[in-house]
């Protein structure tokens, strides 16, 4: 399913980039930044990819072919 693939991909990306946050410590581990980081992650990656997967399922094959060319 598209939603599952998106969730797995976003989780893997977070695990790959998390060690870099610990290298600089104080800037990125501030608890007041966590809500803003969550909103940015949701609006810039998770939501658009989920909507794209939903739209691709509903799109006719010919339209998909034109968009990919």
Phi, psi and omega in degrees: 000149182296320180294324179292317179298320179295316180296318179294317179296317179293323178294317178297317179298321178295319180292327179289321184272345182301319179301329180291332176292326180284339179293324181257359170045273194298325182290316189265346182262016178286120183299336180288343179272346183299315178298320179293321177297321178296317179296316179297316179297319181292314185279337183262341183229298190297311182294312179299319179294320179296317178294324178295317179297321178295316181293322180295328178291328183271347186280139175295152182300320181296319179295317177300317179298320179293317180294328181280343184276000000 
